[in-house]
Amino acid sequence: MADVAFSGPHGPKPRRILNPRNIMLYGTLIVVTMYYLVPLYVMVVTSLKGMPEIRMGNIFSPPLEVTFEPWVKAWSEACTGLNCDGLSRGFWNSVTITIPSVLVSIAIASINGYALANWRFKGANVFFTILIFGAFIPYQVMIYPIVIMLREMGLYTKLSGLVIVHSIFGMPILTLLFRNYFTSLPEELFKAARVDGAGFWGIYFRIMLPMSLPIFVVAIILQVTGIWNDFLFGVIYTKPDLYPMTVQLNNIVNSVQGVKEYNVNMAATLLTGLVPLFIYFVSGKLFVRGVAAGAVKG
């Protein structure tokens, strides 16, 4: 016992904190973090300054006198063409576009992925190949044909037409995500449910959905971010009164009338990005779980 007690510590020698590997790792992380945080810092402090203070030229200095007037003006007073109601109208247009587009695309894609993973119907591989091919077709190739289709349907320049476009373009990649996730679930659960007499919808609603919260969060974050930040479809398939928030932001920032108000532009930019950031920070842990649990598994 004495030999054991006084023989000294056992196990591997502790690593030094300041070794070349850690210095390289944390140095790279700090540089990347600064690369993203410095522009954000400049945007925030500029949005809280008045124009006289901005004209002093020091963009990195904190505001001497904090003012929220640029935020108020960006939301409800900034002019975008003939309208001077700020981003508020574009915000509600974006909400009207995003919510149904996300719900429809995720609902259909989850059913597609479930069917492709667990119900091997005739032609399933061909159907899946077409979906994957559709996920990698450049959007620009489809712009004009979709314009013609929406015009013939009477939906061109309407929000409902843009909802259809976003729902269709979101389905291929979402179907791939859901299929890979459902494939990663234990196959024994599906077989046991079949033996117990559960059908297609019974297994989907009672077994698959309760186990699929992480991948649904992944799909929601991807769709909300993609649809909310979209500019190209919004400016092509709608009209000025129905422009989404990103198009309104472009009109505010690129306005050539009057004095360039950088504080209002920064406030408008931050307001436009708040919704995707909020959703990500609220559900970030589930997003990581969904990716780790099968979102990128083949």
C-alpha positions, -999 to +999 in steps of 0.1 A: +000+000+000+029+024+008+045+018-026+012+026-043+005+057-022+039+073-028+046+061-063+034+094-078+007+103-103-002+079-131-016+084-166-006+104-196+013+136-192-010+167-193-008+186-225+004+222-225-024+247-232-001+270-253+012+245-278+015+252-316-016+232-324-038+252-300-023+285-310-031+277-347-066+265-339-077+293-316-059+319-337-078+308-368-111+308-348-105+343-335-096+356-370-128+341-385-149+354-356-135+389-360-141+387-398-179+382-391-183+403-360-165+435-370-190+443-399-219+435-376-205+458-349-201+486-375-237+481-386-251+482-351-231+513-339-238+532-372-276+524-368-275+541-334-258+573-345-272+605-359-260+617-393-238+646-378-219+620-358-215+597-388-200+625-409-172+627-384-158+597-401-149+572-373-171+542-381-156+521-353-163+545-324-194+538-303-222+564-305-217+595-283-255+599-282-276+568-288-307+574-309-333+549-322-347+574-348-330+555-377-347+523-366-381+540-365-375+557-399-363+524-414-394+506-402-422+531-409-410+562-427-382+554-453-393+558-489-392+529-514-403+545-547-436+562-543-443+546-509-429+560-477-440+534-452-406+519-446-400+482-443-433+475-424-452+466-456-424+444-469-422+427-435-459+416-436-455+406-473-425+384-463-445+368-435-474+361-459-450+345-483-428+326-458-453+308-436-474+290-462-443+283-483-425+266-454-455+247-442-464+233-477-429+225-488-420+207-455-453+188-453-450+174-489-412+168-486-415+149-453-442+126-469-420+121-500-390+113-479-409+089-457-423+071-487-390+069-504-373+056-473-398+030-461-423+022-489-404+010-520-430+016-547-424+010-584-403+037-599-391+051-566-355+053-576-364+072-608-386+096-589-358+102-564-333+108-591-355+134-608-359+152-575-322+153-568-316+165-604-341+192-598-323+204-566-292+213-587-308+230-617-299+267-616-328+289-607-321+313-635-328+286-661-364+283-648-373+320-644-389+326-678-408+293-680-423+300-646-433+335-655-453+320-684-468+293-663-479+318-635-493+342-661-514+314-677-526+304-642-535+340-634-510+341-604-482+362-619-474+393-596-495+377-568-482+365-535-499+331-540-478+326-571-446+333-552-457+309-525-460+281-551-426+289-566-408+287-532-427+256-522-417+238-554-380+249-554-377+239-517-390+203-521-361+185-538-334+193-512-359+189-483-370+155-497-334+144-497-330+155-461-361+137-449-353+105-468-318+103-453-332+110-418-360+084-421-335+059-435-313+064-404-342+054-380-343+018-368-360-003-395-374-026-368-398+001-357-413+003-391-416-035-395-431-039-360-458-013-369-465-031-402-469-064-382-493-046-358-515-036-388-505+001-391-508+015-426-490+043-444-505+073-426-507+055-392-469+048-392-462+083-405-482+102-378-478+079-348-442+068-352-422+088-377-434+123-368-428+121-330-392+109-337-385+136-364-384+169-345-347+176-351-350+171-389-381+193-390-362+220-372-334+217-398-359+220-426-377+250-410-344+269-405-332+261-441-366+271-456-372+302-435-336+315-442-338+308-479-373+322-485-369+352-462-336+362-477-347+357-513-345+387-536-345+373-571-379+356-570-395+384-550-385+411-575-395+390-605-428+374-595-444+402-575-452+439-580-441+469-560-471+468-536-463+431-528-425+432-527-410+412-498-387+428-472-355+421-491-367+440-522-379+469-500-344+469-483-327+471-517-349+500-527-341+519-495-304+513-496-301+521-533-323+551-533-308+581-551-332+607-538-320+631-511-291+626-487-276+591-482-287+581-447-262+554-437-278+550-402-312+543-417-297+518-442-279+499-414-310+498-393-330+485-422-304+458-429-305+447-393-343+447-392-344+425-424-321+399-408-337+396-374-363+369-383-338+342-395-314+350-367-341+347-341-353+314-354-318+300-356-309+311-320-341+297-306-337+263-322-300+261-327-295+230-305-322+211-324-306+222-357-273+206-347-291+175-334-309+171-367-278+174-388-259+149-366-288+125-366-291+120-403-295+152-423-263+146-442-262+108-441-265+089-473 
